[in-house]
Amino acid sequence: MGGFKDEGRGSNGQYVARVDPSDVSLILVIILFVVVSPENRTTVSGDNYLRANLIGDFVGYTSIPTFEDFFLVTPSKGGSGQPSNLGVNYAKWMLLERVRFTFDGNECNKIGVSYETFNRQPHFCSSPLWSCLHNQLWNFWEDDENRKKRSQMPLYVIDKRFERINQHPNAGSHSFSIGINEVLNSNLVIEISADDIQYVYQRSPGKILSVTIPKFEALAQFGIATIITKNTGELEASYSLTHHELEKYCACAGAVA
């Protein structure tokens, strides 16, 4: 469309264009944007022309990790004592199994062991250094730091353990998402209003320039024909060929074999 000229955006926010009347055709493309998500499965465009409904996602080949039996451990900020502000740098967050924690403080070598349990351990005076205090938070952190130095995958720190990690905005200090490095397919139903849609059928004439059938064995069920066609119209088109009088052609082909 050589006669089309973009005049820029007008004061009302719409694009202004000038079209030369000598153009033989003008194609108008309307682009509608709608957003669907698991929280908003059905969306309708502003002019009620398009309606999109998200049915669901198909299951991928990669298993999505579950953390029902894990605790999220985050570092504290500020001074000692009960922290009031948790760390927001997920590079230092860790996921640890629930079995590594003691909730009453009565188990040695678990996170949360109390001073009373440490002090009442059997053979306290003859016990080696760090007795009853193994498997603490810093032990898992140091283990992963050593793995990183050896170019190994960390086991507890979430950073570098998953492909992509995002912190949800305005979702609190305990929320993060893990990206799955796999293409997933979704089932989406799109409905378009057909009030202004017209069915247009265009046909372009053409002719057959040549037909070549190589010799093949008599009574054979398959043969190859090379047919060259030419579009003699003004529209771009594709052609389909129909073979009539099948028995006659098969008899002739068998005769020349």
C-alpha positions as CSV (number, residue, x, y, z in Angstrom):
1,M,0.0,0.0,0.0
2,G,2.2,2.8,-1.3
3,G,-0.4,5.4,-0.6
4,F,-0.4,4.8,3.2
5,K,1.3,7.4,5.3
6,D,1.6,7.5,9.1
7,E,0.8,10.9,10.5
8,G,1.8,10.1,14.1
9,R,-0.4,9.9,17.2
10,G,-3.2,12.4,17.7
11,S,-4.3,14.2,20.8
12,N,-6.8,11.6,21.8
13,G,-4.2,8.8,21.9
14,Q,-5.1,7.2,18.6
15,Y,-2.9,6.9,15.6
16,V,-3.8,9.2,12.7
17,A,-3.2,7.9,9.1
18,R,-3.7,9.3,5.6
19,V,-4.7,6.9,2.8
20,D,-4.3,7.7,-0.9
21,P,-7.7,7.1,-2.6
22,S,-5.9,5.6,-5.5
23,D,-5.1,2.5,-3.5
24,V,-6.9,-0.5,-4.8
25,S,-7.3,-2.2,-1.4
26,L,-7.0,-1.4,2.3
27,I,-6.5,-4.0,5.0
28,L,-7.7,-3.1,8.5
29,V,-6.2,-5.1,11.3
30,I,-7.8,-4.8,14.8
31,I,-5.7,-6.0,17.7
32,L,-7.4,-6.7,21.0
33,F,-5.5,-7.4,24.2
34,V,-7.0,-9.4,27.1
35,V,-5.2,-11.0,30.0
36,V,-6.1,-14.2,31.6
37,S,-4.5,-15.9,34.6
38,P,-5.3,-18.5,37.2
39,E,-6.7,-15.7,39.4
40,N,-8.8,-14.3,36.5
41,R,-9.8,-17.1,34.2
42,T,-12.4,-15.3,32.2
43,T,-11.8,-11.9,30.5
44,V,-13.9,-9.9,28.1
45,S,-12.6,-7.1,26.0
46,G,-13.8,-3.5,26.5
47,D,-16.1,-3.6,23.4
48,N,-17.5,-7.1,24.3
49,Y,-16.0,-8.3,21.0
50,L,-13.7,-10.9,22.4
51,R,-14.1,-13.3,25.3
52,A,-11.3,-15.5,26.6
53,N,-11.7,-18.3,29.1
54,L,-8.7,-20.2,30.6
55,I,-9.7,-23.8,31.1
56,G,-6.5,-25.0,32.6
57,D,-2.9,-26.1,31.9
58,F,-1.7,-29.5,30.7
59,V,0.7,-31.4,32.9
60,G,4.3,-31.2,31.8
61,Y,7.0,-33.8,31.8
62,T,8.9,-32.1,34.6
63,S,7.6,-32.7,38.1
64,I,6.8,-29.6,40.0
65,P,8.6,-29.7,43.3
66,T,6.4,-29.8,46.5
67,F,7.5,-28.4,49.8
68,E,4.9,-29.7,52.2
69,D,7.6,-31.4,54.4
70,F,10.0,-28.4,54.3
71,F,10.5,-25.3,56.3
72,L,11.7,-22.0,54.7
73,V,14.6,-20.6,56.7
74,T,15.4,-16.9,56.2
75,P,18.2,-14.8,57.8
76,S,17.4,-12.1,60.3
77,K,18.3,-8.4,60.2
78,G,19.3,-6.2,63.0
79,G,20.5,-7.0,66.5
80,S,20.3,-10.2,68.5
81,G,17.1,-11.6,70.0
82,Q,13.8,-12.2,68.4
83,P,14.0,-10.7,64.9
84,S,11.3,-8.3,63.8
85,N,12.5,-7.9,60.2
86,L,13.3,-11.0,58.1
87,G,15.8,-11.0,55.4
88,V,14.5,-10.3,51.9
89,N,17.5,-11.6,50.0
90,Y,16.5,-15.0,48.8
91,A,20.1,-15.8,47.9
92,K,20.5,-16.7,51.6
93,W,17.2,-18.5,52.0
94,M,17.2,-22.3,52.7
95,L,14.7,-25.1,52.5
96,L,15.2,-27.7,55.2
97,E,13.2,-30.8,56.0
98,R,10.9,-30.7,59.0
99,V,12.7,-33.7,60.6
100,R,15.7,-31.5,61.1
101,F,13.8,-29.3,63.6
102,T,12.8,-30.0,67.2
103,F,9.7,-28.2,68.3
104,D,10.0,-28.8,72.0
105,G,13.8,-28.4,72.2
106,N,14.3,-31.9,73.7
107,E,16.2,-33.5,70.9
108,C,20.0,-33.1,70.4
109,N,21.6,-32.4,67.0
110,K,18.5,-30.7,65.7
111,I,17.6,-27.1,65.0
112,G,15.9,-25.5,68.0
113,V,17.6,-27.7,70.7
114,S,17.3,-26.0,74.1
115,Y,20.1,-25.1,76.5
116,E,18.5,-27.4,79.1
117,T,18.7,-30.4,76.7
118,F,22.3,-29.5,75.9
119,N,23.2,-29.2,79.6
120,R,21.4,-32.5,80.5
121,Q,23.0,-34.7,77.8
122,P,24.5,-37.9,79.1
123,H,28.2,-37.8,79.9
124,F,28.2,-34.0,79.6
125,C,31.7,-33.4,81.0
126,S,33.4,-36.1,78.9
127,S,31.4,-35.3,75.6
128,P,33.5,-33.9,72.7
129,L,33.2,-30.3,71.6
130,W,29.9,-29.4,69.8
131,S,28.3,-32.5,71.2
132,C,24.5,-32.2,70.8
133,L,24.9,-29.1,68.6
134,H,25.4,-30.7,65.2
135,N,23.1,-30.1,62.2
136,Q,22.4,-26.5,63.0
137,L,21.6,-23.8,60.5
138,W,25.1,-22.7,59.9
139,N,26.2,-26.3,59.2
140,F,23.8,-26.5,56.2
141,W,24.9,-23.1,55.0
142,E,28.6,-23.9,55.2
143,D,27.9,-27.3,53.4
144,D,26.3,-25.5,50.5
145,E,29.0,-22.9,50.3
146,N,31.6,-25.7,50.0
147,R,29.5,-27.3,47.3
148,K,29.4,-24.0,45.3
149,K,33.2,-23.7,45.6
150,R,33.4,-27.2,44.0
151,S,30.9,-26.1,41.3
152,Q,28.3,-28.5,42.7
153,M,24.6,-27.9,43.0
154,P,23.5,-26.7,46.5
155,L,21.2,-28.9,48.5
156,Y,19.6,-26.4,50.8
157,V,20.0,-22.8,49.6
158,I,17.3,-22.1,47.0
159,D,19.6,-19.7,45.0
160,K,21.3,-21.6,42.2
161,R,19.3,-24.7,43.1
162,F,16.4,-23.8,40.7
163,E,16.4,-22.4,37.3
164,R,14.6,-19.1,38.2
165,I,13.4,-17.7,41.4
166,N,11.1,-14.7,41.8
167,Q,9.9,-12.9,44.8
168,H,6.2,-12.0,44.6
169,P,5.6,-8.3,44.9
170,N,3.4,-7.3,47.8
171,A,3.1,-10.9,48.9
172,G,4.9,-10.7,52.2
173,S,8.5,-11.6,53.2
174,H,7.9,-15.4,53.1
175,S,6.7,-15.8,49.5
176,F,8.7,-16.7,46.4
177,S,8.0,-18.5,43.2
178,I,10.1,-21.1,41.3
179,G,10.2,-21.1,37.5
180,I,9.9,-24.3,35.6
181,N,12.3,-24.5,32.6
182,E,9.8,-26.3,30.3
183,V,7.2,-25.3,27.7
184,L,3.7,-25.9,29.2
185,N,0.5,-26.0,27.1
186,S,-2.7,-24.3,28.2
187,N,-6.3,-25.0,27.1
188,L,-7.8,-21.6,26.1
189,V,-11.2,-21.0,24.7
190,I,-11.6,-17.8,22.6
191,E,-15.0,-16.5,21.6
192,I,-15.4,-13.7,19.0
193,S,-18.6,-11.9,18.2
194,A,-19.7,-12.7,14.7
195,D,-22.0,-9.7,14.2
196,D,-19.7,-7.9,11.8
197,I,-17.9,-10.9,10.3
198,Q,-18.5,-11.7,6.6
199,Y,-17.5,-14.9,4.8
200,V,-15.6,-13.9,1.7
201,Y,-14.8,-16.5,-1.0
202,Q,-12.4,-15.6,-3.7
203,R,-11.4,-17.6,-6.7
204,S,-8.6,-17.2,-9.1
205,P,-8.6,-18.9,-12.6
206,G,-5.8,-21.2,-13.6
207,K,-4.8,-23.7,-16.2
208,I,-2.9,-26.9,-16.5
209,L,0.3,-26.5,-18.5
210,S,1.4,-30.2,-18.7
211,V,0.7,-33.6,-17.3
212,T,3.4,-36.3,-17.3
213,I,2.8,-39.9,-16.2
214,P,5.8,-42.1,-16.3
215,K,5.4,-45.8,-17.3
216,F,4.5,-48.2,-14.5
217,E,3.6,-51.8,-14.3
218,A,0.2,-53.1,-15.4
219,L,-2.3,-53.6,-12.6
220,A,-0.2,-51.6,-10.2
221,Q,-2.2,-49.8,-7.5
222,F,0.1,-46.7,-7.4
223,G,1.5,-44.4,-9.9
224,I,3.1,-41.0,-10.0
225,A,1.9,-38.1,-12.2
226,T,3.7,-34.7,-12.5
227,I,1.2,-31.9,-13.2
228,I,2.3,-28.3,-13.8
229,T,-0.3,-25.6,-13.2
230,K,-0.3,-21.8,-13.7
231,N,-2.3,-19.1,-12.0
232,T,-3.8,-16.9,-14.7
233,G,-5.7,-14.6,-12.4
234,E,-4.8,-11.6,-10.3
235,L,-5.1,-13.2,-6.8
236,E,-2.7,-15.4,-5.0
237,A,-4.2,-18.9,-4.8
238,S,-3.5,-22.6,-4.4
239,Y,-5.1,-25.3,-6.5
240,S,-6.4,-28.8,-5.9
241,L,-6.7,-31.3,-8.7
242,T,-9.5,-33.8,-9.1
243,H,-9.0,-37.0,-11.2
244,H,-12.1,-38.0,-13.2
245,E,-12.8,-41.1,-15.2
246,L,-10.5,-43.1,-13.0
247,E,-11.2,-46.5,-14.8
248,K,-10.4,-45.0,-18.2
249,Y,-7.1,-43.5,-17.2
250,C,-6.1,-46.7,-15.4
251,A,-6.9,-48.8,-18.5
252,C,-4.8,-46.5,-20.7
253,A,-1.9,-46.5,-18.2
254,G,-2.0,-50.3,-18.1
255,A,-2.0,-50.4,-21.9
256,V,1.2,-48.4,-22.3
257,A,3.0,-50.3,-19.6
